[in-house]
Amino acid sequence: MRSPLDLKRRATPSRLTLSALALSLGLAGCTLGPDYVRPDTQLPADYRPGNVSATQPTPADQAATAAAERALVRQDWWTLFDDAKLNDLMEQALRNNADMAIALARIAQAEALAAQAGAPLYPTLGVNAGIVRASSGAQATVQGVAVQANTSQAAIATSYEIDVWGRVRRGIESAGAIVNASVNDQAAVRLTVEGLVASTYLRLRSQDAQIDVLRDSIRTREHTTRIAQAKLEGGLVSPIDVNQATASLAAAQAGLSENIRQRDVAQNLLGVLTGNLEVVIAPGDVRKLPVPPVPPPGLPSTLLESRPDIAKAEQDLVAANARIGVATANLFPVFSLTGLLGVQTIDLSQAISPQSTIWQAGLGMVAPIFAGGLLQGRLDYARAQQQEVLGIYIKVVRNGFGEVSDALVNVRQTLTTEGYLSTQVAASTKAQEFAIMRYEAGYVDFLTVLQEQRTTNDARLAYVINRAARLQSAVDLFKALGGGWTATAASGSNPPSVQAQAQAQGATALSDKPK
């Protein structure tokens, strides 16, 4: 029978352990290091339409702006080009592109690291078990008798680091931000792939239109060459006219060959982007593609929050900021709890006896005293790294604002330019027709015909190139805005940001708790 003194002795360690645990948990509310605050990048409140005093808005410009104010641009912005082939290529690229697969793998890596960072919030639990047979010789025992014994032990052991200074929580904060950065990086890769597929496809369609223009120019020049040859045979002109016509025809044929080469290169690139290396795209015409709506004036600069590269840069800054807290906490002592509960006996039949029970509970502390400047150096490095990442974040934000501003200017000015080029094409085409008729009738020399042919060809090519540039500027704007704008965003309300989506996805990999 146990005496009251034995019971008191057994109870005393338990009370001390609970008291120490309560004290340690009370200290665990402290979190060292700076809390993250989004830096002020000092951007203008909204985007300006550029130098509006240079040209007055045309009716087409006003109509496009009115359409944009009613528009709701979805994340699948490429569907606004209303091209089934582009939609199919985009679907293949998003499904098969190698860069997309790489980015998804990086997210999985970051989530795994985040899970590791969150593990110290919970105690470790393990089982220790073993059977030992030992022999002691007669000279090694007090009784002078050799002893052989079997010892069996089985115990559950646990240990737990008390996060007094917030080192673990700051580590989880950093790891969570890295997960969010990876998610945003994948979104940035996706947006880049989308933009590259759309741009390459538009370039291919531009080549198709230029090929069509050059073939029409070749037919016209073949016709004038035949006229010059007939006049030469009739003694009405010198061989100079025929040679000039032949040279002009050869120049157009060389231009056609170069455009065919560029189209094939664009088609090959689309094969690489979509993972379909045998892709064949039938001829089309960039002039037949609808132009997406022009965004209304006064888009708020807060639309930059939808850009995944900016959201990634901010999450990198959050992670760097949290690492300062980790480095700061490393300067302070680490407290840990350990415990063990099990049985130990020399006779397995007595394993379930109360006298075989063993237990252990302890509170430990490891405090740095001297490390040769190692810990302070790590803290200084974390602070310097945070300043570097801060600079990167500000740079990305400012570059993003500049890209949106450039894209807005390009969208509006290519629209204005298209109106002038359309007038030039119509006038030069009529002038070319008149010049050929007058040359055939003998009223003008062949140089006049050549000049009008060059002017018409250049005007039609310029129109096609500008139309492609107008569509490309729309792609650039969608990319610069992180996928487009919405009617609510245009009125000044903030859209759901990619950053918020990333944080929601990244949170599933964490085990963080309120501070």
C-alpha distance (Angstrom), angle and dihedral (degrees) to the residues before:
residue distance angle dihedral
M1 . . .
R2 3.81 . .
S3 3.77 118.4 .
P4 3.82 123.1 -131.6
L5 3.79 87.5 -110.5
D6 3.81 90.8 58.0
L7 3.76 90.9 49.7
K8 3.81 90.7 49.7
R9 3.77 91.5 50.2
R10 3.78 90.6 51.2
A11 3.78 92.7 49.0
T12 3.79 96.7 47.9
P13 3.84 98.4 70.7
S14 3.79 90.5 47.8
R15 3.82 92.5 55.2
L16 3.80 91.5 46.8
T17 3.79 91.0 50.6
L18 3.78 93.0 49.3
S19 3.79 91.1 47.9
A20 3.79 91.8 50.5
L21 3.80 90.6 47.0
A22 3.80 91.9 50.9
L23 3.81 91.1 49.8
S24 3.78 92.4 48.5
L25 3.79 93.9 48.1
G26 3.77 88.8 49.4
L27 3.79 89.9 57.2
A28 3.80 92.2 46.4
G29 3.80 92.2 82.9
C30 3.81 91.3 78.3
T31 3.82 117.7 99.7
L32 3.79 117.8 -173.1
G33 3.76 125.7 -153.0
P34 3.83 132.0 49.2
D35 3.80 120.4 -54.6
Y36 3.80 112.8 -125.2
V37 3.79 118.0 -98.4
R38 3.81 119.8 178.7
P39 3.82 108.2 -113.0
D40 3.78 120.9 -121.8
T41 3.81 108.9 -111.3
Q42 3.83 92.8 -175.3
L43 3.80 96.2 -133.3
P44 3.81 122.6 168.9
A45 3.78 114.0 -96.7
D46 3.80 93.9 -113.8
Y47 3.80 144.1 -2.0
R48 3.76 119.5 -88.5
P49 3.81 120.4 -140.0
G50 3.79 92.1 -124.7
N51 3.80 128.0 -119.8
V52 3.80 97.8 -6.7
S53 3.79 92.2 166.6
A54 3.81 92.4 69.2
T55 3.80 95.1 69.2
Q56 3.76 134.1 13.5
P57 3.83 116.4 -123.1
T58 3.79 112.8 -97.8
P59 3.82 122.6 -135.5
A60 3.81 87.7 -104.4
D61 3.80 89.7 53.0
Q62 3.78 91.7 50.1
A63 3.81 91.8 47.3
A64 3.81 91.5 50.1
T65 3.79 91.3 49.9
A66 3.80 91.4 49.6
A67 3.80 89.8 50.2
A68 3.80 90.8 50.2
E69 3.78 92.5 52.3
R70 3.81 88.2 57.8
A71 3.78 93.9 42.0
L72 3.76 129.0 104.3
V73 3.79 109.2 -157.8
R74 3.79 112.1 -153.2
Q75 3.78 126.9 -154.1
D76 3.81 88.5 -103.9
W77 3.79 87.6 66.5
W78 3.81 94.0 157.5
T79 3.82 89.4 73.7
L80 3.82 87.2 73.5
F81 3.81 87.3 76.3
D82 3.82 86.8 65.4
D83 3.80 93.4 -142.0
A84 3.80 117.4 140.7
K85 3.80 92.8 -160.5
L86 3.80 92.3 53.7
N87 3.80 90.1 49.2
D88 3.80 90.5 51.4
L89 3.82 93.1 48.1
M90 3.79 91.0 48.6
E91 3.81 91.7 51.3
Q92 3.81 90.7 51.0
A93 3.80 92.0 48.0
L94 3.80 94.3 50.2
R95 3.79 89.4 48.9
N96 3.82 101.6 41.6
N97 3.80 108.8 21.1
A98 3.81 112.2 126.6
D99 3.81 94.7 -143.5
M100 3.81 89.5 56.7
A101 3.81 91.0 53.2
I102 3.81 90.9 49.1
A103 3.81 91.7 50.8
L104 3.81 91.9 49.9
A105 3.80 90.2 51.1
R106 3.80 89.7 52.7
I107 3.80 90.3 53.8
A108 3.80 89.5 54.0
Q109 3.81 89.9 50.6
A110 3.81 92.1 50.2
E111 3.81 91.7 48.4
A112 3.80 90.3 51.5
L113 3.82 90.7 51.5
A114 3.80 90.0 47.7
A115 3.79 90.2 53.2
Q116 3.81 88.7 52.7
A117 3.80 91.1 49.6
G118 3.81 91.0 52.8
A119 3.80 94.9 48.9
P120 3.87 96.0 84.7
L121 3.80 89.6 64.2
Y122 3.79 86.9 75.3
P123 3.80 129.0 55.6
T124 3.77 119.1 -105.6
L125 3.78 115.5 -119.0
G126 3.79 126.4 -163.6
V127 3.76 142.7 159.2
N128 3.81 124.1 -123.5
A129 3.78 118.1 -166.8
G130 3.77 136.2 159.7
I131 3.80 148.7 141.9
V132 3.81 119.8 -134.3
R133 3.80 127.2 -170.6
A134 3.79 112.3 -162.9
S135 3.77 135.2 179.5
S136 3.80 128.1 -159.0
G137 3.80 121.0 -166.6
A138 3.81 123.0 -127.8
Q139 3.81 92.3 -102.4
A140 3.81 90.7 55.0
T141 3.81 96.7 58.7
V142 3.78 131.7 71.4
Q143 3.78 91.7 -130.0
G144 3.78 91.7 51.9
V145 3.79 90.5 -125.6
A146 3.77 125.3 122.7
V147 3.81 111.4 -113.8
Q148 3.77 129.8 -159.3
A149 3.80 119.7 -175.1
N150 3.77 141.5 168.3
T151 3.80 117.6 -138.5
S152 3.80 121.4 -166.0
Q153 3.80 123.4 -169.2
A154 3.80 135.3 177.4
A155 3.80 123.3 171.9
I156 3.76 143.4 158.7
A157 3.82 111.4 -128.7
T158 3.79 126.9 -165.2
S159 3.79 136.9 179.5
Y160 3.77 132.6 -176.2
E161 3.79 133.1 -174.4
I162 3.78 111.4 -139.2
D163 3.78 105.8 -136.2
V164 3.81 94.4 -140.6
W165 3.81 97.0 155.1
G166 3.80 98.6 32.6
R167 3.80 95.7 -108.3
V168 3.80 92.6 138.2
R169 3.79 93.5 42.7
R170 3.78 92.0 50.1
G171 3.78 88.5 49.1
I172 3.79 90.1 52.5
E173 3.80 89.9 47.7
S174 3.79 90.1 52.9
A175 3.80 93.1 45.8
G176 3.79 91.7 47.9
A177 3.79 90.5 51.9
I178 3.80 89.7 50.4
V179 3.82 89.3 53.6
N180 3.79 89.9 50.3
A181 3.80 89.9 47.3
S182 3.81 89.7 52.3
V183 3.80 91.2 50.3
N184 3.79 90.3 49.7
D185 3.79 90.3 45.4
Q186 3.80 89.1 55.1
A187 3.80 88.8 49.6
A188 3.81 89.2 50.4
V189 3.80 90.5 50.3
R190 3.79 89.5 49.4
L191 3.80 91.8 50.4
T192 3.81 90.4 47.5
V193 3.80 91.4 51.1
E194 3.79 91.0 47.5
G195 3.79 91.2 49.9
L196 3.80 93.4 45.9
V197 3.81 93.2 49.6
A198 3.81 91.7 47.8
S199 3.82 93.4 45.2
T200 3.80 93.3 47.6
Y201 3.78 91.9 47.2
L202 3.81 91.7 49.9
R203 3.80 89.4 48.6
L204 3.79 89.6 52.4
R205 3.80 91.2 49.5
S206 3.79 89.0 47.8
Q207 3.80 88.7 54.4
D208 3.80 88.8 50.1
A209 3.81 90.4 54.4
Q210 3.80 92.7 45.6
I211 3.81 89.7 49.4
D212 3.80 88.6 52.6
V213 3.82 90.8 49.9
L214 3.80 92.6 48.2
R215 3.79 93.4 47.8
D216 3.78 89.8 52.1
S217 3.81 89.0 48.3
I218 3.80 90.0 50.1
R219 3.80 90.7 52.7
T220 3.81 90.1 51.1
R221 3.80 92.3 48.0
E222 3.78 92.0 46.9
H223 3.79 87.5 54.0
T224 3.80 93.2 50.7
T225 3.81 90.3 45.4
R226 3.78 89.5 56.4
I227 3.80 89.8 48.9
A228 3.82 91.5 50.5
Q229 3.82 90.7 47.5
A230 3.80 91.5 50.7
K231 3.79 91.1 49.1
L232 3.79 90.5 49.0
E233 3.77 90.9 52.3
G234 3.81 88.9 49.4
G235 3.78 90.8 51.3
L236 3.78 93.1 -117.1
V237 3.82 98.5 118.7
S238 3.77 138.4 25.0
P239 3.82 125.1 -108.2
I240 3.82 86.9 -101.1
D241 3.82 90.6 80.2
V242 3.80 92.4 52.9
N243 3.80 92.4 47.4
Q244 3.78 91.8 48.7
A245 3.80 91.1 48.8
T246 3.81 90.8 48.6
A247 3.82 92.2 49.6
S248 3.79 91.5 48.2
L249 3.80 90.5 50.1
A250 3.80 92.4 48.7
A251 3.82 91.0 50.6
A252 3.80 90.9 54.4
Q253 3.82 90.9 47.0
A254 3.82 90.8 51.3
G255 3.80 90.0 50.6
L256 3.79 89.8 51.1
S257 3.81 91.6 51.6
E258 3.82 91.3 51.2
N259 3.79 92.4 49.8
I260 3.79 91.1 50.2
R261 3.81 88.4 52.8
Q262 3.80 92.2 51.0
R263 3.81 91.1 48.1
D264 3.80 91.8 53.0
V265 3.81 90.2 49.7
A266 3.81 90.8 51.6
Q267 3.81 90.5 48.9
N268 3.82 90.7 51.4
L269 3.81 90.5 50.7
L270 3.79 90.5 52.4
G271 3.79 87.8 52.9
V272 3.81 90.4 55.4
L273 3.81 93.1 45.9
T274 3.80 94.2 49.1
G275 3.79 96.7 39.3
N276 3.81 89.1 -121.6
L277 3.79 102.1 114.1
E278 3.80 92.3 178.6
V279 3.80 95.3 55.3
V280 3.81 115.3 145.6
I281 3.80 118.9 -167.2
A282 3.78 119.6 -162.0
P283 3.82 117.5 -132.0
G284 3.79 117.3 -84.7
D285 3.78 138.7 161.7
V286 3.79 128.9 -109.3
R287 3.80 89.1 -152.3
K288 3.80 90.2 67.4
L289 3.80 95.0 56.0
P290 3.81 115.1 100.6
V291 3.78 116.3 -117.3
P292 3.83 114.2 -121.8
P293 3.81 115.9 -118.9
V294 3.78 119.3 -81.6
P295 3.82 111.9 -116.4
P296 3.79 116.2 -112.3
P297 3.81 120.2 -105.8
G298 3.78 119.6 -90.4
L299 3.80 100.7 39.0
P300 3.83 106.3 179.2
S301 3.79 117.2 -113.2
T302 3.83 88.1 -131.6
L303 3.81 85.9 81.9
L304 3.79 85.0 82.5
E305 3.80 86.9 77.6
S306 3.80 86.8 75.2
R307 3.80 91.7 61.9
P308 3.81 109.3 102.7
D309 3.81 93.9 -152.2
I310 3.80 90.3 57.9
A311 3.80 91.5 45.6
K312 3.81 88.9 50.2
A313 3.80 92.0 49.8
E314 3.80 90.0 51.6
Q315 3.81 92.3 49.6
D316 3.80 88.9 50.4
L317 3.81 86.6 54.1
V318 3.81 91.3 49.5
A319 3.81 89.8 51.9
A320 3.80 92.8 47.9
N321 3.79 90.5 48.3
A322 3.82 91.4 52.1
R323 3.80 91.4 49.7
I324 3.81 88.1 63.7
G325 3.80 87.4 61.5
V326 3.80 91.1 49.7
A327 3.82 91.6 50.9
T328 3.80 91.3 46.2
A329 3.81 92.8 50.9
N330 3.81 90.1 52.0
L331 3.82 87.7 68.9
F332 3.81 90.7 64.9
P333 3.81 133.3 67.7
V334 3.80 121.4 -80.4
F335 3.82 115.8 -134.1
S336 3.77 122.0 -159.4
L337 3.78 138.6 178.0
T338 3.80 122.7 -142.7
G339 3.75 130.6 -173.7
L340 3.79 141.2 174.8
L341 3.80 131.8 -171.1
G342 3.79 125.9 176.6
V343 3.78 148.6 96.4
Q344 3.77 133.3 -78.2
T345 3.81 125.2 -173.6
I346 3.77 143.8 150.2
D347 3.78 89.9 -137.9
L348 3.78 119.6 54.6
S349 3.79 90.5 -153.5
Q350 3.84 88.0 65.6
A351 3.83 94.9 51.4
I352 3.79 93.4 108.6
S353 3.79 94.3 46.7
P354 3.84 117.2 114.1
Q355 3.79 88.4 -128.3
S356 3.84 89.0 63.2
T357 3.83 93.9 58.4
I358 3.77 117.7 114.5
W359 3.81 127.8 -177.3
Q360 3.74 139.1 170.4
A361 3.82 134.4 -172.3
G362 3.76 127.4 179.4
L363 3.78 146.0 166.2
G364 3.79 116.1 -142.9
M365 3.77 135.3 -171.7
V366 3.80 131.7 -163.6
A367 3.81 114.5 -170.9
P368 3.81 126.7 -178.5
I369 3.80 114.7 -125.5
F370 3.78 105.3 166.9
A371 3.80 128.2 1.1
G372 3.79 101.8 158.7
G373 3.83 93.4 -104.6
L374 3.82 93.1 -54.5
L375 3.79 97.1 125.8
Q376 3.80 94.7 42.8
G377 3.79 89.2 47.4
R378 3.79 90.1 54.5
L379 3.79 90.2 50.8
D380 3.80 92.3 49.2
Y381 3.80 89.5 48.4
A382 3.82 91.6 51.1
R383 3.80 90.9 50.9
A384 3.81 92.8 48.1
Q385 3.79 90.6 47.1
Q386 3.80 90.3 51.8
Q387 3.82 89.8 53.6
E388 3.80 90.3 50.8
V389 3.81 92.5 50.3
L390 3.82 89.1 46.4
G391 3.79 89.4 56.2
I392 3.80 90.6 48.6
Y393 3.80 90.8 50.8
I394 3.81 93.1 51.0
K395 3.81 90.2 46.8
V396 3.82 92.8 50.8
V397 3.82 91.7 48.5
R398 3.80 93.3 49.5
N399 3.80 92.5 45.1
G400 3.79 88.9 50.2
F401 3.79 91.5 52.4
G402 3.79 89.7 49.3
E403 3.81 92.4 49.4
V404 3.80 91.7 52.4
S405 3.80 91.1 47.5
D406 3.82 91.7 49.5
A407 3.79 92.1 47.4
L408 3.82 91.7 50.2
V409 3.80 90.6 51.6
N410 3.80 91.6 48.0
V411 3.80 93.1 48.1
R412 3.77 93.4 52.1
Q413 3.80 98.7 39.7
T414 3.81 96.1 46.6
L415 3.79 86.7 53.2
T416 3.80 90.1 54.6
T417 3.81 92.2 43.6
E418 3.79 91.5 52.2
G419 3.80 90.8 61.1
Y420 3.81 91.9 54.7
L421 3.80 93.3 44.7
S422 3.78 91.3 50.3
T423 3.81 89.2 56.7
Q424 3.81 90.5 46.9
V425 3.81 92.6 51.8
A426 3.79 93.3 50.5
A427 3.81 93.8 47.5
S428 3.82 96.3 43.5
T429 3.81 92.2 47.8
K430 3.81 90.6 55.2
A431 3.80 91.1 45.6
Q432 3.80 90.4 52.1
E433 3.80 92.2 50.7
F434 3.81 91.0 50.1
A435 3.81 92.3 46.8
I436 3.81 92.8 52.8
M437 3.80 92.0 47.9
R438 3.81 92.3 48.3
Y439 3.81 91.9 46.8
E440 3.79 90.3 50.3
A441 3.81 88.2 51.2
G442 3.80 91.5 46.7
Y443 3.79 99.1 -114.0
V444 3.82 98.4 118.3
D445 3.78 135.7 30.0
F446 3.79 125.0 -111.0
L447 3.79 93.8 -102.8
T448 3.79 88.2 69.2
V449 3.79 90.2 54.3
L450 3.82 91.7 48.4
Q451 3.79 91.6 50.1
E452 3.79 93.4 51.0
Q453 3.80 91.7 45.9
R454 3.79 91.6 52.8
T455 3.80 91.8 45.8
T456 3.79 92.8 50.0
N457 3.80 93.7 45.2
D458 3.81 92.4 48.0
A459 3.82 92.1 46.9
R460 3.80 93.6 50.5
L461 3.79 92.1 46.5
A462 3.80 90.7 47.3
Y463 3.80 90.0 52.2
V464 3.80 91.8 51.2
I465 3.80 92.7 46.0
N466 3.81 91.7 48.7
R467 3.80 91.5 48.3
A468 3.80 89.0 52.5
A469 3.82 89.5 46.9
R470 3.79 89.9 50.5
L471 3.79 91.3 53.3
Q472 3.80 90.9 43.0
S473 3.79 91.1 52.4
A474 3.80 87.9 54.7
V475 3.82 88.7 53.6
D476 3.80 89.9 48.5
L477 3.80 90.3 50.9
F478 3.79 92.9 50.4
K479 3.80 89.7 50.1
A480 3.81 93.4 45.0
L481 3.81 90.9 52.3
G482 3.78 92.3 48.0
G483 3.81 94.4 -106.9
G484 3.80 106.4 -24.4
W485 3.77 143.1 -57.2
T486 3.78 131.5 -83.8
A487 3.76 132.9 -142.5
T488 3.82 89.8 -109.8
A489 3.80 91.8 48.3
A490 3.78 91.6 51.3
S491 3.78 89.3 55.7
G492 3.80 90.9 54.5
S493 3.81 104.0 -93.9
N494 3.76 117.1 130.0
P495 3.82 114.9 -112.9
P496 3.79 121.5 -139.0
S497 3.78 103.0 -79.4
V498 3.75 127.8 -133.8
Q499 3.79 85.6 -126.5
A500 3.79 91.6 62.7
Q501 3.80 91.0 48.1
A502 3.78 90.3 49.3
Q503 3.79 92.7 50.6
A504 3.79 90.2 51.1
Q505 3.79 91.6 51.7
G506 3.79 94.6 42.7
A507 3.79 93.7 49.8
T508 3.80 90.8 69.5
A509 3.80 89.9 69.4
L510 3.81 95.2 53.6
S511 3.74 136.3 82.8
D512 3.80 96.2 -161.6
K513 3.79 122.4 150.5
P514 3.83 132.5 -159.0
K515 3.77 113.4 -77.6
